[in-house]
Amino acid sequence: MKKKRSALSVLLTAVLVLGLFRPMPASAANLYFVGLNDNVPPMTAGSMPFWSGGMLFVPYTVFDANLNGSHVNLGLYTSYNRTDNTVALFNLRQMLVFNMNDGTCRNDMTGVVYSSRAVMRNGRPYVALNTVCSFFNLEYSYSQIPYISQGYLIRIKSAAAVLDDARFIDAAQDLINTRLREYTRSLSSAATTSPGDSSVPELPEEPDGANTAVYLALRFERADGLAETLNALNSGGGSALFFLTPQLLEEEGDLVRRILGTGHSLGVLAGGGEETEEQLERGRRAVERAARTRTTLAYVPAEQREALEEKGWVCWEETLLQEPGTNTGAAAFANGVINRLGTRHRTVYLTLEGGEDAARVLPALLRQLNSSHYALSVPLETRL
């Protein structure tokens, strides 16, 4: 009996160790959704899973129905001892303990030590996902979300899960879109200005942007400068979200495919009035015809955003809108944008009026954002 138990311990150790080094995807997502059985709990910047050393880490709280935000019961309980700096996950039969002081992980019932660890991030312990799932006979999967570019679902499943991954991702589309809107609003809520003040608020002076994320959008009502803007972005290594009118989307199929094919995002620019929703649908159909993909990104008047978001559109809410003038030098424009932004430590949503002048000043703006420690990021549907 002892030999059998020893053999099982060795086998489990091998599974845990080998599973830790599951290859990380070549183009890892910037944003991860966690799925628990057939639910998606609320997400925050402080609870985002991450990769480290080829291992995927999640907050220990996702395994506990009392702490994971969705009350999904995976059959586990958790405990975090701040004094000892340990995290325990357990059920009636087993207990797995991570010690963050010495970087160890052990089976508390048998004393077997595994090559795994927990790490502290955003003020909370994270544990290696594969280790926990293997130890407690849970399953997990890592799937791309087809309707969110570079959005991924990390789904943890017990025997109570009903849907397979493909069916769940399809069925949970509305819930996932709701979660991402809640998440991005929580990031930008503190940067909102008062209704009576249309100017960019004055912020305390600090050395730089402290690696604040900047999402760049360009509005195009005409094709002038569109190709040149793409050239400037691709040469400078920048990413942007292009908002084009329905007419442009219909007429510029090659540029639509080029925008998407070079890693940028694409949305519909619609004016005000009762025809806004009709314009959005027209633009969406044009994107589907040109590139066989679907967009829910929209640039619309502020007063229409809430109603359209309830219908599934993801509306851009800018921090700052700038239009480069013909007589403005590229360096002067770039410095002006940086001065308007101040040194924000919240996510920045920057919109440029597209055209030949935008293409002209863009290289200088990209350089200035980088030198001022603003991190230009891919503006996906998950970021609005």
C-alpha positions in Angstrom: 0.0 0.0 0.0 2.9 2.3 0.8 4.5 1.6 -2.5 1.2 2.4 -4.3 0.8 5.6 -2.5 4.4 6.6 -3.2 4.0 5.9 -6.9 0.8 8.0 -7.0 2.7 10.9 -5.3 5.5 10.7 -7.8 3.0 10.6 -10.7 1.1 13.6 -9.4 4.4 15.5 -8.9 5.3 14.8 -12.5 1.9 16.0 -13.7 2.2 19.2 -11.7 5.7 20.0 -12.7 5.3 19.3 -16.4 2.0 21.1 -16.6 3.6 24.3 -15.2 5.4 24.9 -18.5 2.5 24.8 -20.9 3.6 27.0 -23.7 2.5 30.6 -23.6 0.8 31.8 -26.7 3.0 33.6 -29.1 0.8 36.7 -29.1 -0.5 36.7 -25.5 -3.6 38.7 -24.9 -3.5 42.1 -23.1 -6.8 41.3 -21.4 -8.0 38.0 -19.9 -11.5 37.1 -18.8 -12.0 34.4 -16.2 -14.8 31.9 -16.6 -15.9 29.8 -13.7 -18.0 26.8 -14.9 -20.8 28.6 -16.8 -20.3 32.1 -15.4 -18.0 35.1 -15.8 -17.3 37.0 -12.6 -16.6 40.8 -12.5 -13.1 41.7 -13.4 -10.8 44.4 -12.1 -7.3 45.6 -13.0 -6.1 44.2 -9.7 -7.4 40.7 -10.4 -6.2 40.2 -13.9 -4.5 36.8 -14.6 -1.0 37.1 -16.0 1.8 34.9 -17.4 5.2 34.6 -15.7 8.0 32.2 -16.5 5.7 30.2 -18.9 3.1 29.8 -16.1 -0.4 31.3 -15.9 -1.3 32.8 -12.5 -4.7 33.7 -11.2 -5.8 35.2 -7.9 -6.3 32.5 -5.3 -9.8 33.9 -4.6 -11.2 32.6 -7.9 -11.4 29.1 -6.4 -13.6 30.2 -3.5 -17.3 30.7 -4.0 -17.3 33.2 -1.1 -14.6 35.4 -2.7 -14.8 35.0 -6.5 -17.6 37.5 -7.1 -20.0 35.1 -8.9 -20.6 32.6 -6.1 -19.6 29.7 -8.3 -18.7 26.7 -6.2 -15.7 24.7 -7.5 -15.6 22.6 -4.4 -12.8 24.5 -2.7 -12.2 26.8 0.2 -9.2 29.1 0.6 -7.3 30.8 3.4 -4.7 33.6 3.3 -2.4 34.0 6.3 -0.8 37.4 6.1 1.4 36.7 9.1 2.9 33.5 7.7 2.6 34.7 4.1 0.9 31.5 3.1 -2.1 30.6 0.9 -4.1 27.4 1.5 -6.6 25.8 -0.9 -8.5 22.8 0.5 -11.6 20.6 0.5 -12.6 17.8 2.8 -9.9 15.5 1.5 -6.9 17.5 0.5 -5.0 20.7 1.2 -2.5 22.6 -1.0 -0.3 25.2 0.7 1.8 27.9 -1.0 4.5 29.6 1.1 5.5 32.9 -0.5 8.4 33.3 1.9 10.4 30.4 0.5 8.5 30.0 -2.8 7.3 26.5 -2.1 4.1 24.5 -2.7 3.3 21.4 -0.7 0.6 18.8 -0.1 -0.2 19.5 3.5 -1.6 16.0 4.1 1.5 14.1 2.8 4.3 16.6 3.0 5.1 16.2 -0.7 6.7 19.4 -2.1 6.0 20.5 -5.7 7.9 22.8 -8.0 5.3 25.6 -8.0 4.8 28.8 -6.3 2.5 31.7 -5.4 3.4 35.3 -6.1 2.2 38.6 -4.7 0.7 41.0 -7.3 -1.5 44.0 -6.9 -1.5 43.4 -3.2 -3.0 39.9 -3.4 -1.6 36.4 -3.8 -1.7 34.7 -7.2 -1.3 31.0 -7.6 -0.2 28.8 -10.5 -3.4 27.8 -12.3 -2.2 24.4 -13.6 -0.9 23.4 -10.2 -4.2 24.0 -8.4 -6.3 22.4 -11.2 -4.2 19.3 -11.4 -4.1 18.8 -7.7 -7.9 19.1 -7.2 -8.9 17.4 -10.4 -10.4 20.6 -12.0 -10.1 21.4 -15.7 -9.1 24.6 -17.3 -8.9 25.9 -20.8 -7.5 28.9 -22.6 -9.5 30.1 -25.6 -9.5 33.1 -27.9 -12.8 35.0 -27.8 -13.8 35.3 -31.5 -15.8 38.5 -31.1 -13.1 40.4 -29.1 -9.8 40.9 -30.9 -6.9 39.7 -28.6 -9.5 38.8 -25.9 -9.0 35.5 -24.2 -11.1 33.4 -21.8 -9.4 31.4 -19.0 -12.2 29.0 -18.0 -11.9 26.9 -14.8 -14.3 23.9 -14.7 -15.6 21.4 -12.2 -17.9 18.5 -13.0 -20.8 20.9 -12.6 -20.0 22.8 -15.8 -22.7 22.3 -18.5 -21.5 23.9 -21.7 -18.4 23.1 -23.7 -16.0 26.0 -24.3 -17.2 27.0 -27.8 -20.9 27.0 -26.8 -20.1 28.8 -23.6 -18.2 31.6 -25.3 -21.1 32.0 -27.7 -23.7 32.0 -25.0 -21.8 34.3 -22.7 -21.2 37.1 -25.3 -23.6 39.6 -23.7 -22.2 38.9 -20.2 -18.6 39.2 -21.4 -19.3 42.5 -23.1 -21.0 43.7 -19.9 -18.0 42.7 -17.9 -15.5 44.5 -20.2 -17.6 47.7 -20.1 -17.7 47.6 -16.3 -14.0 47.0 -16.2 -13.0 49.8 -18.6 -15.4 52.3 -16.9 -13.8 51.5 -13.6 -10.4 52.4 -15.1 -11.5 55.7 -16.5 -14.1 56.9 -14.0 -11.6 58.9 -11.9 -10.5 60.8 -15.0 -13.9 62.1 -15.8 -14.2 65.9 -15.8 -17.1 67.9 -14.4 -20.0 68.7 -16.8 -19.4 72.4 -16.7 -15.7 72.2 -17.5 -14.9 71.2 -21.1 -11.2 71.8 -20.7 -8.6 69.2 -19.8 -8.1 69.4 -16.0 -4.9 70.8 -14.5 -3.0 68.0 -12.8 -0.1 68.1 -10.4 3.2 68.4 -12.1 5.3 65.2 -12.0 8.3 64.0 -14.0 6.4 62.1 -16.7 3.4 59.9 -17.6 4.6 57.0 -15.4 3.8 54.5 -18.2 0.2 55.5 -18.3 -1.7 53.5 -21.0 -2.7 55.6 -24.0 -5.3 54.5 -26.6 -5.2 56.3 -29.8 -8.2 56.8 -32.2 -8.4 58.6 -35.5 -11.6 59.9 -37.1 -11.8 59.9 -40.9 -14.7 61.4 -42.8 -12.7 61.3 -46.0 -9.9 59.1 -47.3 -7.4 61.9 -47.5 -4.3 60.9 -45.5 -5.7 57.5 -44.5 -3.0 55.5 -46.2 -0.3 57.8 -45.1 -1.5 57.6 -41.5 -1.3 53.8 -41.7 2.3 54.1 -43.1 3.2 56.4 -40.2 1.8 54.1 -37.6 3.4 51.0 -39.0 6.8 52.7 -39.4 6.6 54.0 -35.8 5.4 50.7 -34.3 2.1 52.3 -33.1 -1.4 50.9 -32.9 -4.6 52.8 -33.3 -8.4 52.5 -33.7 -9.7 53.9 -36.9 -13.2 55.3 -37.0 -14.5 55.6 -40.6 -17.9 56.7 -41.9 -20.1 54.1 -43.5 -19.4 55.5 -46.9 -15.7 55.2 -46.4 -16.0 51.7 -45.2 -18.0 50.8 -48.3 -15.6 52.6 -50.7 -12.2 51.7 -49.2 -12.3 47.9 -48.9 -8.6 47.6 -49.5 -7.8 50.0 -46.7 -10.3 48.4 -44.4 -8.5 45.1 -44.9 -5.1 46.7 -44.5 -6.1 48.4 -41.2 -7.2 45.1 -39.8 -4.5 43.1 -41.3 -1.7 45.2 -39.8 -3.1 44.8 -36.2 -5.2 48.0 -35.8 -8.8 48.2 -34.7 -11.7 49.5 -36.8 -15.0 51.1 -35.9 -17.9 53.1 -37.4 -18.1 56.9 -37.3 -21.7 58.0 -37.1 -23.2 61.5 -36.8 -26.0 62.6 -34.6 -29.8 62.4 -35.2 -32.3 59.6 -35.6 -30.2 57.9 -38.3 -27.2 57.2 -36.0 -28.2 53.5 -35.4 -28.9 53.1 -39.1 -25.4 54.5 -40.0 -23.8 52.1 -37.5 -25.5 49.1 -39.0 -24.6 50.2 -42.5 -21.0 50.6 -41.4 -21.0 47.2 -39.7 -22.3 45.5 -42.8 -19.6 47.2 -44.9 -16.9 45.8 -42.6 -18.3 42.3 -42.8 -18.4 42.4 -46.6 -14.8 43.8 -46.9 -13.1 41.8 -44.2 -15.4 39.0 -43.1 -15.3 40.2 -39.5 -17.6 42.1 -37.2 -17.2 45.3 -35.3 -19.2 46.7 -32.4 -16.9 49.8 -32.0 -18.7 53.1 -32.5 -17.9 56.8 -32.4 -21.2 58.6 -31.7 -22.5 61.7 -29.9 -22.2 61.5 -26.1 -25.9 61.7 -25.5 -26.5 58.6 -27.6 -23.8 56.3 -26.0 -25.9 54.8 -23.2 -28.8 53.8 -25.5 -26.5 52.3 -28.1 -24.4 50.4 -25.5 -27.6 48.8 -24.3 -28.0 47.5 -27.9 -24.5 46.0 -27.9 -22.3 48.8 -29.3 -19.1 49.6 -27.6 -18.8 53.4 -27.7 -15.5 55.4 -27.6 -15.3 57.9 -24.7 -12.4 60.2 -25.4 -10.2 61.9 -22.8 -9.0 64.5 -25.4 -9.8 65.3 -29.0 -7.2 67.1 -31.1 -7.1 68.4 -34.7 -3.7 69.2 -36.1 -3.7 72.4 -38.1 -2.0 72.9 -41.5 0.3 75.6 -40.1 1.2 73.7 -36.9 4.6 72.1 -36.8 4.8 68.4 -35.9 7.0 68.9 -32.8 4.9 71.8 -31.5 1.7 69.7 -32.0 3.2 66.7 -30.2 4.4 68.9 -27.3 1.0 70.5 -27.1 -0.8 67.2 -26.7 1.6 66.1 -24.0 1.0 69.3 -22.1 -2.8 68.9 -22.4 -2.5 65.4 -21.1 -0.4 66.5 -18.1 1.0 63.5 -16.3 -2.0 61.3 -15.9 -1.9 58.1 -14.1 -5.2 56.9 -15.5 -5.9 55.5 -18.9 -5.9 58.1 -21.6 -8.2 57.9 -24.7 -6.8 60.3 -27.3 -8.6 61.1 -30.5 -7.1 62.8 -33.5 -9.0 64.2 -36.4 -7.8 62.2 -39.4 -6.4 63.7 -42.6 -3.1 64.6 -44.2 -2.1 66.8 -41.3 -2.6 63.9 -38.9 -0.4 61.7 -40.9 2.3 64.5 -41.0 2.4 65.0 -37.2 1.9 61.4 -36.1 5.5 60.3 -36.1 6.5 63.2 -33.8 3.5 62.4 -31.6 4.5 58.8 -31.3 8.0 59.7 -30.3 6.9 62.3 -27.8 4.4 59.9 -26.1 7.2 57.3 -25.8 9.8 59.8 -24.4 7.2 61.1 -21.9 6.6 57.5 -20.7 3.1 57.1 -22.1 2.6 53.5 -23.2 0.7 53.4 -26.5 -1.5 50.3 -26.4 -3.7 48.5 -28.8 -7.2 50.0 -28.5 -9.4 47.0 -28.6 -13.1 46.6 -27.8 -12.0 45.5 -24.4 -10.5 48.9 -23.7 -13.4 51.3 -24.3 
